[in-house]
Amino acid sequence: MKYCMFAVLSLFCSHLAIAQDTNDSEYTPLNLDYPATNHYLQLSEVKSVQGGEFTKVPEGIKDKPAFNEDWLTANKIHKYLGIGSITLALLAAIVPKPPKDKPDEGNHKALAEGAAVLGGAAVATGLMFHSDDIFNYGASDPDNLHATYATLGAVGFLLAVSDAPQAQHVGYGMLGAILMTIGIKYTW
């Protein structure tokens, strides 16, 4: 129905565009040379009665200041915590793994713990700052899917950190990063 209405409205708009045409076509151009009269409403691009440009601004109308967003908002904190957790998880996957007899050596453990902490903080700030957006419109709502996938991603980070270094924790870490990425993708 929307497409039919769009097509019908497009036909009307194209006919109006042809009415302004001045070339030699089968349509006669619309005569818009109205005599200058003193009306209450005058367009800003219209010439005034004296022939000069219309430059008078009605009283009470001022230029709106440009919108400047704050550099630090609750939504930005939540966003950067989530992005930071994925970044640290990817860095933890890239850096060399420590030897089995020295698990604290290298940056792998610190990056993985940082990803888990930032992921948990992203979930906590999301619940704090966006609690009115989630749990209201069912499971298929994008806000609920964002919260579900991001929470499961943070849980994956926590499971990977808690299982390391004794067990194979790569699956939890990869699953956490994938789920966190899917959760963030729902907001963009």
BALOBA-1460 file (C-alpha; in Angstrom, 3 decimals):
// residues 188
<rec num="1" residu="m" x="0.000" y="0.000" z="0.000"/>
<rec num="2" residu="k" x="2.891" y="2.346" z="0.798"/>
<rec num="3" residu="y" x="4.421" y="1.767" z="-2.624"/>
<rec num="4" residu="c" x="1.130" y="2.497" z="-4.388"/>
<rec num="5" residu="m" x="0.673" y="5.729" z="-2.446"/>
<rec num="6" residu="f" x="4.263" y="6.717" z="-3.213"/>
<rec num="7" residu="a" x="3.725" y="6.096" z="-6.929"/>
<rec num="8" residu="v" x="0.509" y="8.142" z="-6.994"/>
<rec num="9" residu="l" x="2.091" y="11.030" z="-5.083"/>
<rec num="10" residu="s" x="5.134" y="10.913" z="-7.359"/>
<rec num="11" residu="l" x="2.890" y="11.359" z="-10.379"/>
<rec num="12" residu="f" x="1.342" y="14.482" z="-8.864"/>
<rec num="13" residu="c" x="4.742" y="15.922" z="-7.978"/>
<rec num="14" residu="s" x="6.126" y="15.305" z="-11.456"/>
<rec num="15" residu="h" x="3.156" y="17.094" z="-13.034"/>
<rec num="16" residu="l" x="3.796" y="20.116" z="-10.829"/>
<rec num="17" residu="a" x="7.439" y="20.122" z="-11.873"/>
<rec num="18" residu="i" x="6.398" y="20.141" z="-15.524"/>
<rec num="19" residu="a" x="4.092" y="23.100" z="-14.839"/>
<rec num="20" residu="q" x="7.164" y="25.232" z="-14.063"/>
<rec num="21" residu="d" x="8.908" y="24.197" z="-17.272"/>
<rec num="22" residu="t" x="9.462" y="26.989" z="-19.814"/>
<rec num="23" residu="n" x="10.678" y="24.946" z="-22.780"/>
<rec num="24" residu="d" x="8.544" y="24.185" z="-25.782"/>
<rec num="25" residu="s" x="6.606" y="21.168" z="-24.711"/>
<rec num="26" residu="e" x="3.033" y="20.085" z="-25.041"/>
<rec num="27" residu="y" x="2.307" y="21.541" z="-21.604"/>
<rec num="28" residu="t" x="1.709" y="25.244" z="-21.233"/>
<rec num="29" residu="p" x="3.766" y="26.801" z="-18.453"/>
<rec num="30" residu="l" x="1.945" y="28.094" z="-15.430"/>
<rec num="31" residu="n" x="1.881" y="31.901" z="-15.250"/>
<rec num="32" residu="l" x="3.300" y="32.854" z="-11.846"/>
<rec num="33" residu="d" x="3.762" y="36.574" z="-12.501"/>
<rec num="34" residu="y" x="1.359" y="37.733" z="-9.819"/>
<rec num="35" residu="p" x="1.043" y="41.439" z="-9.204"/>
<rec num="36" residu="a" x="2.899" y="42.487" z="-6.060"/>
<rec num="37" residu="t" x="0.393" y="42.799" z="-3.257"/>
<rec num="38" residu="n" x="0.838" y="43.431" z="0.421"/>
<rec num="39" residu="h" x="0.163" y="40.055" z="2.050"/>
<rec num="40" residu="y" x="0.750" y="39.024" z="5.622"/>
<rec num="41" residu="l" x="2.910" y="36.092" z="4.574"/>
<rec num="42" residu="q" x="5.929" y="36.726" z="2.380"/>
<rec num="43" residu="l" x="8.529" y="34.138" z="1.488"/>
<rec num="44" residu="s" x="12.157" y="34.902" z="2.244"/>
<rec num="45" residu="e" x="13.304" y="34.344" z="-1.342"/>
<rec num="46" residu="v" x="10.642" y="36.552" z="-2.897"/>
<rec num="47" residu="k" x="11.510" y="40.012" z="-4.138"/>
<rec num="48" residu="s" x="9.916" y="42.793" z="-2.188"/>
<rec num="49" residu="v" x="7.501" y="45.281" z="-3.711"/>
<rec num="50" residu="q" x="10.336" y="47.780" z="-4.274"/>
<rec num="51" residu="g" x="12.352" y="45.221" z="-6.247"/>
<rec num="52" residu="g" x="15.108" y="44.618" z="-3.676"/>
<rec num="53" residu="e" x="15.771" y="41.418" z="-1.806"/>
<rec num="54" residu="f" x="13.557" y="40.611" z="1.160"/>
<rec num="55" residu="t" x="15.895" y="40.772" z="4.149"/>
<rec num="56" residu="k" x="13.677" y="41.668" z="7.081"/>
<rec num="57" residu="v" x="13.573" y="38.946" z="9.720"/>
<rec num="58" residu="p" x="10.350" y="38.761" z="11.706"/>
<rec num="59" residu="e" x="10.760" y="39.836" z="15.295"/>
<rec num="60" residu="g" x="11.215" y="37.162" z="17.930"/>
<rec num="61" residu="i" x="13.016" y="34.734" z="15.615"/>
<rec num="62" residu="k" x="16.652" y="34.277" z="16.475"/>
<rec num="63" residu="d" x="19.274" y="31.953" z="15.106"/>
<rec num="64" residu="k" x="19.383" y="28.690" z="16.979"/>
<rec num="65" residu="p" x="22.774" y="27.882" z="18.444"/>
<rec num="66" residu="a" x="24.530" y="24.892" z="16.960"/>
<rec num="67" residu="f" x="23.956" y="21.678" z="18.882"/>
<rec num="68" residu="n" x="27.057" y="20.625" z="20.779"/>
<rec num="69" residu="e" x="26.855" y="17.182" z="22.304"/>
<rec num="70" residu="d" x="28.600" y="16.668" z="25.629"/>
<rec num="71" residu="w" x="31.891" y="14.850" z="25.356"/>
<rec num="72" residu="l" x="31.016" y="12.465" z="28.173"/>
<rec num="73" residu="t" x="27.505" y="11.125" z="28.611"/>
<rec num="74" residu="a" x="26.107" y="8.006" z="30.235"/>
<rec num="75" residu="n" x="25.372" y="6.508" z="26.821"/>
<rec num="76" residu="k" x="28.945" y="7.145" z="25.638"/>
<rec num="77" residu="i" x="30.381" y="5.529" z="28.775"/>
<rec num="78" residu="h" x="28.258" y="2.435" z="28.155"/>
<rec num="79" residu="k" x="29.216" y="2.379" z="24.464"/>
<rec num="80" residu="y" x="32.960" y="2.741" z="25.045"/>
<rec num="81" residu="l" x="32.993" y="0.093" z="27.767"/>
<rec num="82" residu="g" x="31.438" y="-2.415" z="25.361"/>
<rec num="83" residu="i" x="33.764" y="-1.508" z="22.502"/>
<rec num="84" residu="g" x="36.723" y="-1.579" z="24.890"/>
<rec num="85" residu="s" x="35.843" y="-5.088" z="26.061"/>
<rec num="86" residu="i" x="35.819" y="-6.395" z="22.491"/>
<rec num="87" residu="t" x="39.080" y="-4.602" z="21.737"/>
<rec num="88" residu="l" x="40.821" y="-6.106" z="24.763"/>
<rec num="89" residu="a" x="39.431" y="-9.567" z="23.954"/>
<rec num="90" residu="l" x="40.785" y="-9.355" z="20.407"/>
<rec num="91" residu="l" x="44.156" y="-8.170" z="21.698"/>
<rec num="92" residu="a" x="44.198" y="-11.056" z="24.189"/>
<rec num="93" residu="a" x="43.614" y="-13.458" z="21.311"/>
<rec num="94" residu="i" x="46.393" y="-11.905" z="19.233"/>
<rec num="95" residu="v" x="49.224" y="-11.603" z="21.782"/>
<rec num="96" residu="p" x="51.420" y="-14.650" z="22.403"/>
<rec num="97" residu="k" x="50.142" y="-17.046" z="25.047"/>
<rec num="98" residu="p" x="52.342" y="-17.589" z="28.098"/>
<rec num="99" residu="p" x="54.005" y="-20.949" z="28.691"/>
<rec num="100" residu="k" x="52.044" y="-23.451" z="30.784"/>
<rec num="101" residu="d" x="54.516" y="-23.358" z="33.663"/>
<rec num="102" residu="k" x="54.426" y="-19.493" z="33.882"/>
<rec num="103" residu="p" x="50.780" y="-18.422" z="33.296"/>
<rec num="104" residu="d" x="51.286" y="-14.881" z="34.633"/>
<rec num="105" residu="e" x="54.002" y="-14.052" z="32.119"/>
<rec num="106" residu="g" x="53.099" y="-11.755" z="29.223"/>
<rec num="107" residu="n" x="50.072" y="-9.589" z="28.528"/>
<rec num="108" residu="h" x="47.544" y="-12.265" z="27.636"/>
<rec num="109" residu="k" x="46.147" y="-12.665" z="31.144"/>
<rec num="110" residu="a" x="45.945" y="-8.913" z="31.810"/>
<rec num="111" residu="l" x="44.170" y="-8.241" z="28.515"/>
<rec num="112" residu="a" x="41.695" y="-11.082" z="29.086"/>
<rec num="113" residu="e" x="40.907" y="-9.903" z="32.616"/>
<rec num="114" residu="g" x="40.512" y="-6.352" z="31.299"/>
<rec num="115" residu="a" x="38.050" y="-7.579" z="28.662"/>
<rec num="116" residu="a" x="36.031" y="-9.381" z="31.350"/>
<rec num="117" residu="v" x="36.010" y="-6.319" z="33.625"/>
<rec num="118" residu="l" x="35.023" y="-3.921" z="30.830"/>
<rec num="119" residu="g" x="32.357" y="-6.345" z="29.581"/>
<rec num="120" residu="g" x="30.866" y="-6.623" z="33.063"/>
<rec num="121" residu="a" x="30.994" y="-2.836" z="33.465"/>
<rec num="122" residu="a" x="29.266" y="-2.394" z="30.085"/>
<rec num="123" residu="v" x="26.462" y="-4.718" z="31.181"/>
<rec num="124" residu="a" x="26.154" y="-2.958" z="34.546"/>
<rec num="125" residu="t" x="26.027" y="0.524" z="33.003"/>
<rec num="126" residu="g" x="23.550" y="-0.704" z="30.400"/>
<rec num="127" residu="l" x="21.242" y="-1.924" z="33.140"/>
<rec num="128" residu="m" x="21.703" y="1.322" z="35.066"/>
<rec num="129" residu="f" x="21.302" y="3.799" z="32.221"/>
<rec num="130" residu="h" x="18.904" y="1.939" z="29.915"/>
<rec num="131" residu="s" x="16.694" y="-0.044" z="32.264"/>
<rec num="132" residu="d" x="13.607" y="1.722" z="30.886"/>
<rec num="133" residu="d" x="14.433" y="0.558" z="27.333"/>
<rec num="134" residu="i" x="14.739" y="-3.156" z="28.033"/>
<rec num="135" residu="f" x="12.270" y="-5.810" z="29.195"/>
<rec num="136" residu="n" x="9.286" y="-3.840" z="27.874"/>
<rec num="137" residu="y" x="8.543" y="-5.042" z="24.346"/>
<rec num="138" residu="g" x="9.281" y="-8.753" z="24.216"/>
<rec num="139" residu="a" x="12.261" y="-10.853" z="23.279"/>
<rec num="140" residu="s" x="12.470" y="-9.719" z="19.654"/>
<rec num="141" residu="d" x="12.873" y="-6.031" z="20.536"/>
<rec num="142" residu="p" x="16.328" y="-4.763" z="19.422"/>
<rec num="143" residu="d" x="17.049" y="-3.319" z="22.874"/>
<rec num="144" residu="n" x="16.328" y="-6.682" z="24.492"/>
<rec num="145" residu="l" x="18.430" y="-8.546" z="21.914"/>
<rec num="146" residu="h" x="21.266" y="-6.074" z="22.476"/>
<rec num="147" residu="a" x="21.100" y="-6.631" z="26.238"/>
<rec num="148" residu="t" x="20.847" y="-10.425" z="25.920"/>
<rec num="149" residu="y" x="23.742" y="-10.903" z="23.495"/>
<rec num="150" residu="a" x="26.022" y="-8.421" z="25.275"/>
<rec num="151" residu="t" x="25.318" y="-10.047" z="28.648"/>
<rec num="152" residu="l" x="26.061" y="-13.505" z="27.234"/>
<rec num="153" residu="g" x="29.263" y="-12.093" z="25.711"/>
<rec num="154" residu="a" x="30.369" y="-10.716" z="29.091"/>
<rec num="155" residu="v" x="29.574" y="-14.096" z="30.695"/>
<rec num="156" residu="g" x="31.742" y="-15.748" z="28.011"/>
<rec num="157" residu="f" x="34.630" y="-13.431" z="28.939"/>
<rec num="158" residu="l" x="34.171" y="-14.264" z="32.625"/>
<rec num="159" residu="l" x="34.088" y="-18.020" z="31.946"/>
<rec num="160" residu="a" x="37.235" y="-17.803" z="29.823"/>
<rec num="161" residu="v" x="39.105" y="-15.947" z="32.571"/>
<rec num="162" residu="s" x="37.887" y="-18.283" z="35.300"/>
<rec num="163" residu="d" x="38.812" y="-21.469" z="33.375"/>
<rec num="164" residu="a" x="42.279" y="-20.297" z="32.359"/>
<rec num="165" residu="p" x="44.990" y="-21.583" z="32.407"/>
<rec num="166" residu="q" x="44.094" y="-25.163" z="33.432"/>
<rec num="167" residu="a" x="41.279" y="-25.852" z="30.956"/>
<rec num="168" residu="q" x="40.777" y="-25.014" z="27.317"/>
<rec num="169" residu="h" x="39.249" y="-21.546" z="27.591"/>
<rec num="170" residu="v" x="39.587" y="-20.412" z="23.984"/>
<rec num="171" residu="g" x="36.012" y="-21.386" z="23.104"/>
<rec num="172" residu="y" x="34.534" y="-19.284" z="25.891"/>
<rec num="173" residu="g" x="36.647" y="-16.299" z="24.931"/>
<rec num="174" residu="m" x="35.788" y="-16.533" z="21.237"/>
<rec num="175" residu="l" x="32.111" y="-17.092" z="21.952"/>
<rec num="176" residu="g" x="32.108" y="-14.119" z="24.327"/>
<rec num="177" residu="a" x="33.716" y="-11.849" z="21.723"/>
<rec num="178" residu="i" x="31.287" y="-12.975" z="19.011"/>
<rec num="179" residu="l" x="28.225" y="-12.515" z="21.230"/>
<rec num="180" residu="m" x="29.422" y="-9.113" z="22.452"/>
<rec num="181" residu="t" x="29.980" y="-8.024" z="18.844"/>
<rec num="182" residu="i" x="26.487" y="-9.196" z="17.852"/>
<rec num="183" residu="g" x="25.037" y="-7.349" z="20.853"/>
<rec num="184" residu="i" x="26.779" y="-4.124" z="19.882"/>
<rec num="185" residu="k" x="25.717" y="-4.569" z="16.258"/>
<rec num="186" residu="y" x="22.062" y="-4.434" z="17.324"/>
<rec num="187" residu="t" x="22.526" y="-0.828" z="18.446"/>
<rec num="188" residu="w" x="24.196" y="0.303" z="15.225"/>
